[in-house]
Amino acid sequence: MTVRTITAQEKEASASCSGTLTEEELLRRIDEVIAGRDKSDGVLIPALQAAQNLFGYLPESVLKHLSERLRIPYSEVAGVVSFYSFFSTVPRGDHLVRVCLGTACYVRGASEVLKAMKHTLGIEVGETTPDRRFSLEVGRCFGACGLAPVVMVDDTVHQRVKPAKVKELLARYQGQGEEA
């Protein structure tokens, strides 16, 4: 996926994700983002990004709306969402915890780190804690093999993570919301 600059409209739409807007109002904001773009190939991913920023995830109703609005088959929209790990069809927590299970991390004990994460958080991979503080996922390579095993919390890479230090690592994020 290519890196792109977020437009002022998308920033405003994202900033309004306070939970006070109705679904209809949020869908109108997505339509504004779409209207500001060329309808050529490549509009789907930015539209999905804007929608996820607004809703916090991509509910089925949003996927159907985008399918209709962009005149793209629903199966194609759902296929893109399921292909990219960035997108989620379930609500995520304030902090996304990703444990690398690539070869180097796995060999250096990442499976035990994952086991400790699951135990500490009380959830399985793909789930979110009941307080919506943390979501747990796995990755296949974060490009930091020399630092294995690696865990990412949001955009922060934690290196040489030991199972015994998982509680301490997660404690840094307790009490911190989305601004962390």
C-alpha positions in Angstrom: 0.0 0.0 0.0 1.4 3.4 -0.9 1.9 6.3 1.6 -0.3 9.3 0.9 -1.1 12.6 2.4 -4.4 12.9 4.3 -6.5 15.7 3.0 -7.9 18.5 5.2 -11.4 17.0 4.8 -10.2 13.6 6.0 -8.5 15.2 9.0 -11.7 17.1 9.9 -13.7 13.9 9.4 -11.3 11.9 11.6 -11.3 14.5 14.3 -15.0 14.4 14.5 -15.0 10.8 15.6 -16.3 11.7 19.1 -19.2 9.2 19.0 -21.8 12.0 19.0 -22.6 12.0 15.3 -25.2 9.7 13.9 -24.4 7.0 11.4 -26.1 9.1 8.7 -24.0 12.1 9.5 -20.8 10.0 9.4 -21.8 8.5 6.0 -22.3 12.0 4.7 -18.8 12.8 5.8 -17.5 9.8 3.9 -19.5 11.0 0.9 -17.7 14.4 1.2 -14.3 12.6 1.2 -15.3 10.6 -1.9 -16.6 13.7 -3.7 -13.3 15.4 -3.2 -11.5 12.6 -5.1 -11.4 11.4 -8.7 -13.7 8.4 -9.2 -10.9 6.6 -11.0 -9.2 3.4 -9.8 -7.7 3.9 -6.4 -10.5 5.7 -4.6 -11.6 2.6 -2.6 -8.7 2.4 -0.2 -8.7 6.1 0.7 -12.5 5.9 1.2 -12.1 2.9 3.5 -9.4 4.7 5.4 -11.6 7.7 5.9 -14.5 5.5 7.0 -12.4 3.6 9.5 -11.1 6.8 10.9 -14.7 8.0 11.4 -16.2 4.8 12.7 -13.2 3.3 14.4 -13.8 0.1 12.3 -15.7 -0.8 9.2 -19.2 -2.1 9.9 -21.1 -4.0 7.2 -23.5 -1.0 6.6 -20.5 1.2 5.7 -19.1 -1.4 3.3 -22.5 -1.6 1.6 -22.7 2.2 1.5 -19.2 2.4 -0.2 -20.1 -0.4 -2.6 -23.2 1.5 -3.7 -21.6 4.9 -3.7 -18.5 3.9 -5.6 -20.4 1.4 -7.9 -18.0 -1.4 -6.9 -19.3 -4.9 -6.1 -19.7 -5.5 -2.4 -17.5 -8.6 -2.8 -14.7 -6.4 -4.1 -15.0 -4.0 -1.2 -15.1 -6.8 1.4 -12.2 -8.5 -0.3 -10.0 -5.4 0.0 -11.0 -5.0 3.7 -10.1 -8.7 4.4 -6.8 -8.5 2.5 -5.3 -5.5 4.3 -4.6 -6.1 8.1 -5.0 -2.3 8.6 -8.7 -2.6 8.2 -11.0 -4.1 10.8 -14.7 -5.1 10.7 -14.9 -5.2 14.4 -14.4 -2.4 16.9 -10.8 -2.1 18.0 -9.4 -1.0 21.3 -7.6 2.3 22.1 -4.3 0.4 21.6 -3.5 -2.1 18.9 -1.1 -4.7 20.2 0.6 -6.7 17.4 3.0 -9.6 18.1 5.3 -10.5 15.3 5.3 -14.2 14.5 7.8 -13.9 11.6 10.6 -16.5 11.4 13.2 -14.6 13.5 10.7 -13.6 16.1 9.1 -17.0 16.3 12.6 -18.7 16.7 13.4 -16.2 19.5 10.2 -17.0 21.5 7.4 -14.9 20.1 4.9 -17.7 20.6 5.6 -17.5 24.3 5.2 -13.7 24.2 1.9 -14.1 22.4 0.8 -16.6 25.0 1.6 -14.1 27.8 -0.2 -11.3 26.0 -3.3 -13.5 25.6 -3.2 -14.5 29.3 -2.5 -10.9 30.5 -5.2 -9.3 28.4 -7.7 -12.2 28.8 -8.4 -12.2 25.0 -7.5 -14.2 21.9 -6.0 -12.9 18.7 -8.5 -10.8 16.8 -10.4 -9.8 19.9 -10.7 -6.6 22.0 -10.7 -6.4 25.7 -14.2 -5.7 27.2 -13.0 -2.2 28.3 -11.9 -1.5 24.7 -8.5 -0.6 25.9 -6.5 -3.2 23.9 -7.0 -5.2 20.7 -4.6 -8.2 20.0 -3.3 -9.2 16.6 -0.3 -11.0 15.1 1.9 -9.9 12.2 4.3 -11.9 10.0 7.2 -9.5 9.8 7.7 -5.9 11.0 11.2 -5.6 9.4 13.0 -5.6 12.8 14.3 -9.1 12.8 17.6 -8.2 14.6 15.5 -7.0 17.5 13.4 -10.1 17.8 11.0 -10.9 19.4 9.1 -7.7 18.5 5.8 -6.4 19.7 4.2 -3.2 18.3 1.8 -1.2 20.4 0.1 1.3 18.1 3.1 2.6 16.1 5.7 2.0 18.8 8.1 -1.0 18.3 9.1 -2.8 21.5 12.2 -5.0 21.0 13.5 -8.2 22.6 10.2 -8.6 24.5 10.2 -11.3 27.2 7.1 -13.0 28.3 7.9 -12.0 31.9 7.9 -8.4 30.9 4.5 -8.3 29.1 2.5 -7.0 32.1 5.1 -4.2 32.5 4.9 -3.3 28.8 1.1 -3.2 28.8 1.1 -1.1 32.1 2.7 1.7 30.1 -0.5 2.0 28.2 -3.0 1.6 31.0 -5.0 4.8 31.6 -3.9 6.2 28.3 -6.6 6.6 25.6 -6.3 7.3 22.0 -4.0 10.2 22.6 -1.2 7.8 23.8 
